[in-house]
């Protein structure tokens, strides 16, 4: 084990040095194009705010269209993964009169944490942090600014929702690596499909039983940060409520083959959310395709009394169904039900019965589910009716 960790440490150091060397060489040769700050939606409370972002070369990604060919989609996805991150540059973050300067790491990431001094506004959910690049990366680059958003749940929130993305919100075929890769590379935010009725269900959960609860949604996925803009656009196109997207950095770590595994990444992000809101209970939503049931069971064990219900979308085999039922049985003493559902309507019926959403929301969920079921795509990923 010690030898393994030593090798992983060497690999991690080598990766960081290579990234910095590539950046210095590209900078010297004038091969870096326009630079951008990419802020990722953050979250917080009166106790503190957190925002993550990245400084990258601007590849000029274009908004998705239904008419885009598979080759156009493939080109745009290549731009996302062929990132030229900008390490070792300073970013200034401003929140009102508060100011903080941070430096990007070897992958171009930065993190900002603020302790606000002004009182929060009761009717405001999203707050903004101004970001500015302080160092010149390319000659004559001009001012490089961006504005990050931080979610602050309102006092009316009755519970929070933590949702998986692949095969829970977005149809991904995650149990088939080849099909998942094909969907990722050859389709776009307008030709990928949501699970039927999921947008209406999540809007209903956000509104809550009163219709105005403002319950916060958080999306936790093992997908790469390179897919962030795609997922934001996908949610906007399909009417899925906004919320922080907590994705994963793919690369070497000092102790692991990748910086974090599927399970450890999700567990760490869920823990951070629960710690940020110690008095807010949560619903967990995932699918049976990978490890969501096992991860969620551990969350219940590690945070007793914090989870109300777990919804697991059924996407796999009879054997997996039996495994999920066994996990539900193991949770009986905790008072938390792990519900295996075949579709969104079944989950919504349970949510109505437990007072999570208003009964009137079922009509909208059924209508939207039926509309989503009428959407199909051809072999090239173009939408057709």
Beta strands, then each sheet from edge to edge (+ up, - down):
strand 1: 35-45
strand 2: 48-57
strand 3: 90-95
strand 4: 98-103
strand 5: 109-114
strand 6: 126-133
strand 7: 145-152
strand 8: 160-163
strand 9: 217-224
strand 10: 244-248
strand 11: 282-287
strand 12: 307-313
strand 13: 337-341
strand 14: 376-377
strand 15: 383-384
sheet 1: 4+ 3- 6+ 7- 1- 2+ 5-
sheet 2: 10+ 9+ 8+ 11+ 12+ 13+
sheet 3: 14+ 15-
end
